[in-house]
Each structure stands twice: as structure tokens, then as C-alpha cells.
Amino acid sequence: MVPRLESPAFFDAHLEATLAQARRYGRRVALVVAAGGPALRRAAPALLDTLRGSDVVAIEGDELRVLLPETDRLGALLLHQRILRLVPEASDLRIGSAAFPEDVHDAQALLDLARRRGEASADALGPAHELRPLGFEESVRRVIAGTAYARTSISPALLRSAKREAILELERACTVRGIVAMDGGPVQEGERLWESLPASRLAGRVYVAQPADRSLPPHPSLTHVPVEEERFGFVLFLSGHASFAMLRDAEGRGALSTDLALVCHLMATFREAHGLREAIA
């Protein structure tokens, strides 16, 4: 269901009311702002198609604002990436987001921060911009083979340590959700990794890409992503406050990056490639 456009006055009042409820009941709220003059008017219909019926939208001048109830910074980042992937004109827009309570605590501060982040993203497109038309596997190949990101030899032990650290980060988190995506690795390696997994639900979700004939231990935060073969070793971590990617090909060549735009792109294309639409938490 596509949300209807509201007036700017209604949007402002609803934002204040939604924030007041969030403060009272400990809920989350996020805001996404897109600006771009004529490009925004061309993009608006397709952009609305990426939203939920519960989202609240208003356009004022050359700025479109989206209020995302029950959404944190991570959810806003994933929406931003979905817009970039699905809306052809999005590359001409300045898109930024902010969240309560992770970033700021009042309506004007949310708007100001989302605008500043939109301006910053437009001023620093970076090499990830060139990967937008590509899917997950081709993006991984380009990153490993290219020169835009730090390339290095990555041992299986280093990759295994990065996977363990990503899971521990979700275990330590209490208020900030995250997503981890990784390959399953050798059977014995996976068994050792799951031995250290806490029994309780993590603050996010772990996607494990491995052949369909392999299984994962029953756990509320693990999702088995069946693949025909494991072509790359990888671990992606994305939360509202941090991000990193470690990639390794069969020859041990790899790349490391904490670039948010790259990690968002890789996570989004990984989820798209495998039809992952389930809730993160």
C-alpha cells in the first residue's frame, strides 16, 4: 500500500506527536529527507512505491520528507539503499536520514541532521556509486579486483575472527540493531563458530550463506541462506552506528572497508539476490 501525501503542516504536527509517543513508550522513529528540485518531482512516484502504507510523507518545495514509525537508524539506512537501487532518478537526489533516540531527540534536530547527511552524501559519492547497477557477486568481484578499497591478503583465520567479532557485536548491543551476512565456511569452522553463539536472541540477524545440504543450529537470530556453492569468503556488518566488510576470493585476495555506502550496497544486494524480506530483529 502506497502512503498518501500529507500537507507539510500535518506532517510537522504528526512528527511532534510521534516523537512524544516514542519518548513516553520507548519506541523508535526515523526520518528520511530527499531533495533535488526537478529530479525529485520525476522520482516522487517511484520513491513512494518503496514505502510502507504506515509511513507518513509530505513534499514542501524541492524536499520530500518521510516519517518512519517504529524504525531505527538501521531501518532508515536500508530504506535509503532501497531507494538508490529501485528509483532511477535517485542518483540526482540528496538523501539523508536520522533516528530517535540513536541520533537526536527533537523534531527540528532530526530534520537538520537528515538534511546535513543528505548534503554530505551528495558531496562524497565515492567509488560505491559506480557499483549501484551491479548485483552482489559482481560487486564483490569489482571490489576485490579494483583499487578503490584497501586490498590485502586475507587468511581463513582472519576471516573467521571477523565473523566471530561481528556476532559478538550483536551480542553486546542492547539498543542498536545490526545485520551480519557471511559465508558458512568449512564445516568444522562453522561448528566452532556456532559453539560460541549465545543461546539468547541477538540484537539483529545473522544471514549465513552455505549449501542447502548443510544446516545451522536452531537459533532465533540465525537464517540459513542456501547457495549452490560458496564462491567468496565474506562477512558484512551493518548497524546504525558502525559498518565493515571483509571479502576474500578463492586465491586469498581480499578487500577491507568500513565505507558505509559500500557496506549498505553489498548488504542490500545480498538480501535482494536471495529474496530476503524477513524482519531483522
Steps between C-alpha positions, in 0.01 A plus 500: 500500500650833391476779762308811405658843493418716801529875536820640655298632796348156566844338466661737751223446754509123451879495541474683832222267620685187390817612678304572818358146493844356429647678801215386724493134393861440401432463128710578194443757227703578190486776243619495139535822298549511121564824312578574137274747317378364162663163569286461811178561308600235246602255771207554740258236359763225496632608839154470655482142370797407723316604819255331737140602538572601861768751400406869496614709203492870414656716229591863559684684225775276365511282814318173571480384861416149616413419862568134582319382814654210697821532296857553619812632329570161342152488350546849357835401346340196336219715360757746364676215322169364365423842352843516336450154349138534385456867407696590182508873579625445856862563399401864437347540847651599834372235743570495871350347812498530878342303782365537853639417752828395335588837347303791643191560712281771348325561170706792371825324587383192308424708191826694522713186539324318216558801273867525595551131430327542165734784406802299615400194298457714188842661547678165548354245260812284519582182309191313630295725271636308199379167642130594521393325176679177599383200698672351803748258341612740228540776760721274713716416196539868411595598855762225532645569155484879517716763665238712675507301827781360712610173342695241693556129545239363737559168671217265598588565865462876458164460328386261773600754768304774321190279492531431872547870576192594296285255695645619831409857402136394468526323836640811670246741348199584713326788321648500149401230251736361241521253212778253426534311171773241450594185318478175695866404446631146553278270705730476802557875500125559511456255786763683707338834423154385611638352822568854621156628400293615800168320547301823525378711210759741361439869431448435130524219246779282364466373142719200419548411133591134460391194295146379555614161632671665798305607804525761772429450869150609602528862609251791482754734339650269234371469143635236261539640149540202263749542214626259235862569586701741713690712247634754748589524863334806647360665806289816497398690812255787498334685786382851567842592641761285325573306184771284351557256215766232461512319165723211387520308173619141448863614456501687831487846342270726690377844592416675825277803541299692756341717230131526588385544141683185390377287790140620448524413131645154562247421773207619287610305192566188709147517642352568157691214337351253748152650535545582869207703625465373857517727804855572616442471875 
